[in-house]
Amino acid sequence: MALTIRQLDQIIMSTSFLRPPSLLRLLGAWRAQDSAQPAYRQLAQALRMLVLDGRVGLNVRLPGERELAAALGLSRTTIAAAFDRLRDEGYLESRQGSGSVTRLPPGRVEPPQADIDMITGGNLLNWTHAALPAAPGVGRAMQAAVEALPAYLGDLGYDPLGLPVLRRAVAAHFDRRGCPTDADQIIITNGAQQGFSLLLHWLAGPGDRVVIDHPTYHNAIQALQRAHVVPVPVGLPAHGWDIDAMDAAFRQTAPRFAYLIADFHNPTGRSMDPATRRALVAAATRSHTPLVIDETMVAMGLDFAPPPPVAIHDPSGRQVITMGSASKIFWGGLRVGWIRADPQTVAALGRLRTTTDMASPVVEQLAVAHLIDADEGLGARADMLRGRRDHLLALLEQHLPHWRVESPAGGLSLWAELPRAEATALAALAESLGVRVAAGPRFGVSGAFERFLRLPFTLPEAQLAIGVERLVQADAHLHARTPRGRDSLALALEADRLI
């Protein structure tokens, strides 16, 4: 009988150890010198929010009291008092010889697993889709594909690796980005999601661990959990990626692979700089951890072009596997993606694929080959997206100034931080008022990110204004009905009652 994720978590009591430098980076400026609260209370509050936000995952062992006291310049008594408070609240569990491990208090529930992207009708504004309608050239590309189709009709149409013309086009695209690639390093898939499913099936099995940056793409988390694979979250600091923490997770948890979004990350929009990419590959190489890099958003740069692919730092060609897709840049309806890996891996994935769907549709592959060869990028849509991003930022600053939102360098959405852990309840109330939004826990594991919402800026400006207006109403309604201090479970139950 397959083990559930909860059972696996109980078996694996501590998946990783957080070293003091990484914890200090996550804490940031945690101590307010003008506060009347003692240092141990402020530290406990800061650590509690790291766990609630998912920046420190569950089952993570914190540094020892003596080690953390030295790193923070505090007395060991202060650290002990902060840890005692967290233990009393249920956020830490300590065992003799095992240190202090992060937990969630009993009674906190995980978010429901329903699909957040279901199609809706009526007057409900669906603000969950971080995607665009078809690019202007898609129609012409489909016409060109149909014109080219007769040359392929004499063949069977089954090619699990993909049409050679498209594999060459994708390889050339990597070449143009500074990453020399041959066509035999490319396999075509039915979107990046199928590519991830193939890699997951090939690289891992039930009970294995996979390191993820945290938060991350919600469908990747669901794919891991449905395969009974244990996600090992490594929290994203305020800026960039914590490679020291990633390195520690590689060494301590022996993952089968790591899944990361280095380019205009979904949902935060951040982009990994070249030095961090180099350090990431070096850490993965030392621990023999394959890297699966999701480049689905690579073309969505708004403030600058992305750095060269992570794969350029892998001279062996066997450490980094790259996934890409036509969905975000061209159109999700094309359902064409690709994987770049060494030729042996590509051949193995091709054999595995024959047990599922055999091949991708020929016409769509021909259309995507035409679009990639044209290499038009976002074009005029970049200006449109920048305008919508800036418009949404201005609306939030004007109407919800107590929310904290940074302008992303690219991607398709904002990652909005709320003052309190109430995203699920706020999303439930917002839907009752006519707008569906994606609460932060969708992008984390074990109920993390209750202080965050993902807000795409892909809708027209008039609809963005309606969405913000309804969020303002939900925010006011929530705080008018619920006294301060109630936890997120109580808030969610209140939201359900009001609906």
PEJOSUL-V716324 format. One record per backbone hydrogen bond with DSSP energy under -1.0 kcal/mol. NH is the residue of the N-H (numbers start at 0). CO is the residue of the C=O. Records with the same first field share a line. If there is no record, write none. Layout:
BEGIN
NH = CO ; CO
END
This chain:
BEGIN
7 = 3
8 = 4
9 = 5
10 = 6
11 = 7
12 = 10
14 = 58
15 = 58
17 = 60
22 = 18
23 = 19
24 = 20
25 = 21
26 = 22
27 = 23
29 = 27
34 = 31
41 = 37
42 = 38
43 = 39
44 = 40
45 = 41
46 = 42
47 = 43
48 = 44
49 = 45
50 = 46
51 = 47
52 = 48
54 = 49
55 = 49
58 = 101
60 = 15
61 = 99
67 = 63
68 = 64
69 = 65
70 = 66
71 = 67
72 = 68
73 = 68
78 = 74
79 = 75
80 = 76
81 = 77
82 = 78
83 = 79
84 = 80
85 = 81
86 = 82
87 = 83
88 = 84
90 = 85
91 = 85
92 = 100
94 = 98
97 = 94
98 = 94
100 = 92
101 = 59
102 = 90
107 = 104
123 = 120
124 = 433
126 = 435
130 = 128
134 = 329
137 = 134
140 = 136
141 = 137
142 = 138
143 = 139
144 = 140
145 = 141
146 = 142
147 = 143
148 = 144
150 = 147
151 = 148
154 = 151
161 = 158
166 = 162
167 = 163
168 = 164
169 = 165
170 = 166
171 = 167
172 = 168
173 = 169
174 = 170
175 = 171
176 = 172
177 = 174
178 = 173
184 = 181
185 = 182
186 = 338
187 = 160
188 = 336
190 = 188
194 = 190
195 = 191
196 = 192
197 = 193
198 = 194
199 = 195
200 = 196
201 = 197
202 = 198
203 = 199
206 = 227
207 = 204
209 = 229
210 = 256
211 = 231
212 = 258
213 = 233
215 = 442
220 = 216
221 = 217
222 = 218
223 = 219
224 = 220
225 = 221
226 = 222
227 = 224
228 = 223
229 = 207
231 = 209
233 = 211
235 = 213
242 = 240
245 = 241
246 = 242
247 = 243
248 = 244
249 = 245
250 = 246
251 = 247
252 = 248
255 = 208
257 = 289
258 = 210
259 = 291
264 = 269
268 = 264
271 = 261
276 = 272
277 = 273
278 = 274
279 = 275
280 = 276
281 = 277
282 = 278
283 = 279
284 = 280
285 = 281
286 = 282
288 = 283
290 = 318
291 = 257
292 = 320
293 = 259
294 = 322
297 = 294
299 = 296
301 = 408
302 = 408
311 = 308
312 = 309
313 = 310
316 = 313
320 = 290
321 = 339
322 = 292
323 = 337
325 = 335
329 = 325
330 = 325
333 = 330
336 = 188
337 = 323
338 = 186
339 = 321
340 = 184
345 = 341
346 = 342
347 = 343
348 = 344
349 = 345
350 = 346
351 = 347
352 = 348
353 = 349
354 = 351
355 = 352
357 = 352
358 = 356
364 = 360
365 = 361
366 = 362
367 = 363
368 = 364
369 = 365
370 = 366
371 = 367
372 = 368
373 = 369
374 = 370
380 = 377
381 = 378
383 = 379
384 = 380
385 = 381
386 = 382
387 = 383
388 = 384
389 = 385
390 = 386
391 = 387
392 = 388
393 = 389
394 = 390
395 = 391
396 = 392
397 = 393
398 = 394
399 = 395
402 = 399
403 = 416
410 = 299
413 = 454
415 = 452
416 = 403
417 = 450
421 = 419
422 = 449
425 = 421
426 = 422
427 = 423
428 = 424
429 = 425
430 = 426
431 = 427
433 = 430
434 = 429
435 = 124
439 = 451
441 = 438
442 = 439
443 = 440
447 = 444
448 = 51
451 = 448
452 = 415
453 = 437
454 = 413
456 = 411
463 = 459
464 = 460
465 = 461
466 = 462
467 = 463
468 = 464
469 = 465
470 = 466
471 = 467
472 = 468
473 = 469
474 = 470
475 = 471
476 = 472
477 = 473
478 = 474
479 = 475
480 = 476
481 = 477
485 = 482
490 = 486
491 = 487
492 = 488
493 = 489
494 = 490
495 = 491
496 = 492
497 = 493
498 = 494
END
